[in-house]
Every structure is written in C-alpha cells, then in structure tokens.
Amino acid sequence: MRKPHFQVSCVTGSGIALLAGMLIAIGAHAGLDDLPARLIEAMTRKFGPEVPQRLASWQRVLRQGAEGSEQRELQLANRYFNAIPYFRDADHWMVSDYWASPVETVSSHGGDCEDYAIGKYFTLKERRIPLDKLRITYVRHLALKESHMVLVYYPTPDADPLVLDNLTGDIQPASRRTELAPVYSFNDEDVRGMEGGERNLGSPRQIRLWSGLLNRMEREYRP
C-alpha cells in the first residue's frame, strides 16, 4: 500500500505568506487562476513548500494567451493532469472515495481517475470550451473489471465523442474505446443515464460527491 505523500511544511508563517504573495503577483486574470492568498497559504501548510510552484504551473495552463483550437486545449489539459501521480483515495485522502478540487489535486500532487477528470473539466471550462461539449463520464472498464471515470468531449452533439483518460496519453474517439461501458455522465447542467439509451436524470447536485466538491470550491475561492 502506498503511503500518503503529504508533508507538513517546515516553512515559517512569514515564509508561506511570502510564497503566497509571489504567486498572487503572477496572476493576471479573474476566475480559477485568481487564487486567494488565504487559499495558497492553507494549501502550502497542508502539502508543503512546493505548492506555490505547482499552482503557478497550473495557472500558466489556465491563462496562456488567447484560446487555441479546441483540439489543442484538450491536449494541454489532458497532458497536464495525466502527469500528476496516481494515488488511490484510501492512500491519498484516507477515505474510500473523495472527489478533490483541482486546487487540491494540483497542490497535493496526486489524485485518481475522478480527480483527473474533474481537473480537466474545470480547466477546459475556464479556457472557454463550451459547457455542452464537456461531460464527466462514469464508466465500467470491462478489461480491468472496475469502475472508472473519464472526461468526454463532443465536437458536435451527434459526433463520436473524444475520451480524455488518465490511463492513456492519447485522446481517442469513444468508438475505439470499446473497453469502456458508459453508465452516466454529467456537467454543470444535468445528469444523463447512458445504459439502455440516453435519458435525463435531473440535476447534478443530486450526486453527493459532486455537490460536496462544488461547495468546497465555493469556500476555496471565497475572499
């Protein structure tokens, strides 16, 4: 079993404040890349002095000039989060199932499939990819015989969607990922059942872990 790699920071309070101030000075845009100093300080205390550098690298992804092609945006988000080490929730967060915010995933430098999909979703949303093209999708991985989560991108409503998956560096059409059996998908707007025909299942707020994540993110960005 992997031990969690969290570490208590040995940086002093003034040192943490200085690191936080440096990172805030880097930011230029409002939104996800406008991180409160209080949040940076809290993450640094919890996960160590590398946190400002990690968050700064994510900020660079979030704010690098004008948006490029949507394919390029997908590649950037997919590559960035797939490079973060994989840890099971039980080892990383000491609970059986935890959906981390992007700030938590980046700061702790670890996550699992849900955390990767969530991080890519919010990064692409911040990069102005239309919301109706993005869906976090819960699947059964038939080859591994376990549950899995990916981010799915629809170029057009009826197109063969593209799958952003931490298990592979390639972004592939869903038609080629025959080992993935979709169960349900969601974004900010709705939940859709995928088994036996697609159907609307209502608000994503009914998903307990998603609702908890959104509430936590609201607290993270509160001044």
N, C-alpha and C positions, 0 to 999 in steps of 0.2 A: 504494500500500500504506500502510495506517495504521501509524504508528509506535506502539510501546507507550507508554502514558502513565504508566508507573511513574515515581516520582521518589524520589531519596534524600532522606530527611528532613534538614532543617537544624536540627531541634530537638535540643538537647543531651540527654545521658543523663538528667539530673535533670528536664528538661522532659518527656521521654517518660514517666518514672516518675510525674510529677505528673498528666499527662493520663490515664494508665492508672488511677491511684488515683481520679480523678474519675469515670471510667466504672464502675469496680467499685462505687463508692458508690451509683450509680444502681440497680444490680441488686438485685432483691428475691427472686427465685425460683431454685431449683436447676434444672439442666437446660441447654439450649442457651444460655439467657440469662445463665448464671453463668460468665462468661469469665475464665479465669485472667489475672492481671496480666502474667505472662510472655508469654502469647499476644498480648495487646494491645500490649505493648512491641515484640514481634517484628514484628507487622503494621505498626505505626507506623514502625519503622525501614525497612521494606521499601517501604511505599506512601505515606508522608508523613504530615504532622501532621493531615490531615483524617480519619484512620482512626477515632479515638475517637468523633467526631461521627457518622460513618457507622454504626459499630457500635451506638451508642446509639439511632439511628433504627430499626435492625432490632430491638433489644431492646424498644422500645416496641410494635412489632408483636407480638412474642412474648408480652408479658406484660400486654396491655391488658385488665385486668379479667377477668371470667368470660367463658367462650366464648359467642359469639353463635350464631346459626343457622349451619348448615354452609355455606349459600349465601354468607352474609356473610364467613365465614372464607375461602372460596375467593376471593372478590373482593379481600379485603385482601392475601392472599399474591400473587395474580396481578398486582395493580396495583403492589405494592411492587417485585417483581423485574423486571417489564416496564419499569419506569422506569430501570433500570440500563443504561448504554450498551452497545451490542453491539460486540464485537470478535472477530475470528477468533482461534483458538488460536495460529496461527503469528505473528500480530502481537502478541497479548497475553501469551502464555506462552512464545513462541519454540520451540514444539514443534508437531507436526502435529495431535495430539489430546491434550487434557488435560481431565479432569473435576475442576473446582475444588470445594472445600468451600464451604458457604455463607459461612463467615468470610472465605475468600479472595476470593469473588465480591464481597461487600459491601465488604471492605477495599480491594480494587483498583479498585472502581467500574467493573467491566467483566466481560463474560462472553459466552458464546454459548448456543445452544439447550439444550445439555446442562446448563450451569451454572444457567440459569433453572429448568429442570425439577427439578433436584436441590435448589435453594434453596427452591422452593415445596413440594416433598415434605417436607423436614425441618422447615420452618416449620409446615406443617399437621399433621405428626406431633406436633410439640411442642405445638400447640394442641388436641391430643386428638381429631383426626379419626381414626376407626378405621382401622387399617392396611389392612384388607381392602378398603377403599373407594378406596385410592390405588395407582396403578400408573404408574411411569415407562415411557413407551412410545416405542420406536424405530420410526419410520415412514419410508416413502418419500413425499416430497412430489411428487406427479405433475405439478403445474403448474410447479414450479421445477426438476424433474428432479434432485433431490438428496436426500440423507439428512437427516433432521430428528428432533428429539426433543421430546416434549411430556409434560405430566403429565395423567393421565386419572383422573377421579373417578366412581365408581359409587355413585349414591344407594342402590340395591339391587343384588344380584348379577345380576339379569336386566334391569336398566334400561338404557335408552340412555345411555351414559356421557357426561359433560361433559368437554370438552377445554380445558385451560389452556395457551395457546400464546403465545409471545412475539411471534409475527407478527401477532396481532390482540389488541386490548384486550377484545374480547367473549369471554365463556365460552360456547361453543356446544355443542349436542349433537353427538356423533360422526356421527350420521346426516346432519348438514348439512355436515360437513367431508369431502366426497366426494373432495377432492384429496389426502387423507391415507390411505395404504395401510399399515396396521399390519404390522410384521414380528415383533417380540417385545415383551413387556412384563415388568416385574419390580418387586418391592418387597423388603422385608427378608426375606420368607419364601420366595419361589420365582421362577422364570423360566417364562414361558409363551410358546410359539411361537404366532403368530397367523395365519400363512399356511396355507391349506388346512385350516382347522379348528384350534381352540384345543387345545393339548396342553402338559402339564407337562414342562419341560426340566431340572428339578432346582434346585440351589442357585444363588442369585445370586452367590455367591462365585466361581463359575467365570468370571464376567465380569471380566477383568483390571483394567480401569479402575475398576470399582465396588469391587473388593476393595482396590485401591490407595487409593481415596478413603476407604473406611472405616478402613483402617489409619492414614491421615494424620489423620483426625478423632479417632481414639483418642489420637494423640500430641498433637493440639491441646489437648484438654481434660484432659490429664494434669496433675495439680498440679505 
